[in-house]
């Protein structure tokens, strides 16, 4: 079969798959992945994606000169485990790909469009468990470890203190 340039004239009009309409993230607490982050002197922006592909992304823009914006930026830093100094020295791109819990709510704009807003960022329950560490943190004495080894309770290469 021979092809001519006329066959490619309408290449831009080829039907593209329709963009799938995504539902708004329901109100409540959800786990998100940070897809984008940026900042300048007047605002800090993050784009959040919920785990379910049927939900749309949440676009957040927090003004750095307003109290409510600063409150949300601080809650994001705390939820990600940052202290004040490391947060100030970190680049916005450093948080891309991290997961965070957030409480979201809906608000209807003047045009009737519904927006999904972040009310606060929350500590991730899994991160809290990781930070808590093992339940037994008291180290055994050498005598206690020796006795336990000879009773057959632990292997000789036991490095876990309890």
C-alpha positions as CSV (number, residue, x, y, z in Angstrom):
1,X,0.0,0.0,0.0
2,X,1.3,3.4,-0.9
3,X,0.9,6.4,1.4
4,X,0.7,10.0,0.3
5,X,1.0,13.2,2.3
6,X,-2.8,13.8,2.0
7,X,-3.3,10.8,4.2
8,X,-1.5,12.7,7.0
9,X,-3.2,16.1,6.6
10,X,-5.7,15.5,9.4
11,X,-3.2,13.9,11.8
12,X,-4.1,16.4,14.5
13,X,-7.8,15.6,14.2
14,X,-7.4,11.9,15.1
15,X,-9.7,11.1,17.9
16,X,-7.9,11.1,21.2
17,X,-9.2,9.1,24.1
18,X,-11.6,11.2,26.1
19,X,-10.2,12.6,29.3
20,X,-11.7,10.6,32.1
21,X,-13.7,12.7,34.5
22,X,-12.5,12.1,38.0
23,X,-14.6,12.4,41.1
24,X,-13.8,14.9,43.8
25,X,-12.0,13.5,46.8
26,X,-14.7,13.0,49.4
27,X,-14.6,15.1,52.5
28,X,-12.7,13.6,55.5
29,X,-9.2,12.3,56.2
30,X,-7.3,10.7,53.3
31,X,-3.8,9.6,52.5
32,X,-2.1,11.5,49.7
33,X,1.1,11.3,47.7
34,X,2.7,14.7,47.0
35,X,3.0,14.9,43.2
36,X,4.4,18.5,42.8
37,X,5.7,21.1,45.1
38,X,6.9,24.7,44.6
39,X,7.3,27.9,46.4
40,X,8.2,31.5,45.9
41,X,8.2,34.6,48.1
42,X,4.4,34.8,48.3
43,X,3.0,31.3,48.2
44,X,3.8,27.6,48.8
45,X,2.0,25.2,46.4
46,X,1.5,21.4,46.5
47,X,-0.4,19.0,44.4
48,X,-1.8,16.0,46.2
49,X,-3.0,12.7,44.6
50,X,-5.1,10.2,46.5
51,X,-4.4,6.5,46.1
52,X,-7.6,5.9,44.1
53,X,-7.2,6.9,40.4
54,X,-10.9,7.7,40.2
55,X,-10.3,10.8,42.4
56,X,-9.0,14.0,41.1
57,X,-5.9,15.7,42.4
58,X,-6.1,18.3,45.1
59,X,-4.3,21.6,44.2
60,X,-3.2,23.6,47.2
61,X,-1.8,27.2,47.2
62,X,-1.0,28.6,50.6
63,X,-0.1,32.3,51.0
64,X,3.1,32.7,53.1
65,X,2.0,36.1,54.4
66,X,-1.3,35.0,55.8
67,X,-1.9,33.3,59.1
68,X,-4.0,30.4,57.7
69,X,-1.4,29.7,55.0
70,X,1.4,29.6,57.5
71,X,-0.6,27.3,59.7
72,X,-1.1,24.8,56.9
73,X,2.5,25.0,55.8
74,X,3.6,24.3,59.4
75,X,1.2,21.4,59.7
76,X,2.5,19.9,56.4
77,X,6.1,20.2,57.7
78,X,5.1,18.5,61.0
79,X,3.2,15.8,59.2
80,X,6.3,15.0,57.1
81,X,8.4,14.8,60.2
82,X,10.4,18.0,59.7
83,X,11.8,20.3,62.4
84,X,11.9,24.0,61.8
85,X,15.5,24.3,60.7
86,X,15.6,21.4,58.2
87,X,12.2,22.5,56.8
88,X,13.6,26.0,56.0
89,X,16.7,24.6,54.3
90,X,14.8,21.9,52.3
91,X,13.8,22.5,48.7
92,X,10.1,22.0,47.8
93,X,11.2,19.2,45.4
94,X,12.5,17.2,48.4
95,X,8.9,16.4,49.5
96,X,7.7,15.2,46.1
97,X,6.8,11.5,46.3
98,X,6.2,11.5,50.1
99,X,2.9,10.5,51.5
100,X,0.9,12.6,54.0
101,X,-2.5,12.4,55.6
102,X,-4.8,15.4,55.2
103,X,-8.3,16.4,56.2
104,X,-10.1,17.8,53.2
105,X,-13.4,19.7,52.9
106,X,-15.5,21.0,50.0
107,X,-16.3,24.6,49.3
108,X,-18.5,26.0,46.5
109,X,-17.1,29.0,44.7
110,X,-19.0,32.0,43.3
111,X,-19.4,30.3,40.0
112,X,-20.9,27.2,41.5
113,X,-17.8,25.1,41.0
114,X,-16.9,22.9,44.0
115,X,-13.3,23.0,45.2
116,X,-11.6,20.5,47.4
117,X,-9.6,22.3,50.2
118,X,-7.1,21.0,52.8
119,X,-8.2,21.9,56.3
120,X,-5.0,20.5,57.9
121,X,-2.3,18.0,57.4
122,X,-2.2,15.1,59.9
123,X,0.5,12.7,61.2
124,X,0.4,9.5,59.3
125,X,-0.5,6.7,61.7
126,X,2.1,4.4,60.1
127,X,4.8,7.0,60.7
128,X,3.8,7.4,64.3
129,X,4.3,3.7,64.8
130,X,7.7,3.8,63.1
131,X,8.8,6.7,65.3
132,X,7.6,4.9,68.5
133,X,10.1,2.2,67.9
134,X,10.1,-1.2,69.6
135,X,8.1,-1.7,72.8
136,X,11.1,-3.0,74.8
137,X,14.0,-0.5,74.7
138,X,15.7,-1.6,77.9
139,X,19.0,-3.3,77.1
140,X,19.8,-6.6,78.8
141,X,22.9,-6.9,80.9
142,X,25.7,-9.3,79.7
143,X,24.7,-11.7,82.5
144,X,21.0,-11.7,81.5
145,X,22.0,-12.3,77.8
146,X,24.4,-15.1,78.8
147,X,21.7,-16.8,80.9
148,X,19.1,-16.5,78.1
149,X,21.5,-18.0,75.6
150,X,22.2,-21.0,77.8
151,X,18.5,-21.6,78.4
152,X,18.0,-21.6,74.6
153,X,15.8,-18.6,74.5
154,X,17.8,-16.7,71.9
155,X,20.6,-17.4,69.5
156,X,24.2,-16.4,70.3
157,X,24.2,-13.7,67.6
158,X,21.2,-11.9,69.3
159,X,21.8,-8.1,68.7
160,X,18.3,-7.0,69.7
161,X,18.4,-5.3,73.1
162,X,15.4,-6.0,75.3
